[in-house]
Every structure is written in structure tokens, then in C-alpha cells.
Amino acid sequence: MKQSELQKELDRFKNYVISESQKNLRKLGKDGGKLYDSIEGRVKANANSFEMEFSMEEYGLYQDKGVSGTERKFNTPYKYTTKAPPPKAFDKWAVRKGLAPRKNGKFASRKSLQFALSRYIFKKGIKPSLFFTRPFEKAYKKLPQDLVDAFGVDAIKLFNDSIYLTKK
């Protein structure tokens, strides 16, 4: 496979993974947020190798792979043990979702809602969405066999080595 053909194929792979990941976030109701806008990829084909990397907001990894809570467990490498997520992380999310806490018919403070959300996530965890993993694996299966053979690519190793997180 020529380098320019390789670059085109890898660009198609990258673009597919990004667009499908964003579609999956839309289905989950997470479109328009920082995570949706932060998903990026870069590929570079060289004569005997190629480089590929994807980046997104750090919490995207936890949304994708999930996080086990103290009461509910998921098959994920991440778990809450002693420290809950910071309540302020739910402020903009609650506003965007139109959540307005009420107590006795009157609006309660947003801080109490944020704390309640934090405690809930700490106990119940975050169910794996695989919004990124599924498109990546599906695109990998569609890669031309000569590309896979030429580089001896192992999907799991490529995935683990190619994704890195950036805090934006």
C-alpha cells in the first residue's frame, strides 16, 4: 500500500471514529457539550509506520469505559472507593438539563442538587457507554486486510497506545 493510500485510509478511519463517537453522544443526549466538541484525531503515515492519536476531555474516558460505584459494579478499570466526584462538576450539566431542585414547592439551592448528584454517582457509578470504543472497533474491523497485515496491528494495543487524554 502506497503512503498516500495509507494516509487516505487512516484519515477515513479517524473521521469515521470521530463522527460515530459524536453520533453516539447525541443518542445519549450529550451533544453540544465540551466532550462532544473535544473529540479530535490525528494520523500521520510514514514509509514504514504510522502514528494515530485521538484526544478528548479527560472525563470522556470515564463516560466511555464507565466507573464502578460503591454499590453497583461494572466491568471497568475505574471505580469510586473513598472519594466522590466533585459536586461542582454537575453545575453546568444540571443547568443545561433544566434541573431545578424544589423543597416544599420552593426552589432549593443548586449546591444541594450538586451534592445529591455527586453522592448518587459515587454509589451507583457510571454505566459504560462505549460511545468511542464501539466505533473504533467497528472501524478497525473494516480496515483493509493488507493494511492490517502490513503493520501487524493488534487492535487492543493500537487502541490503548493511540488514545491519550487532554484537559481542555
Beta strands, then each sheet from edge to edge (+ up, - down):
strand 1: 40-45
strand 2: 50-55
strand 3: 102-103
strand 4: 106-107
sheet 1: 1+ 2-
sheet 2: 3+ 4-
end
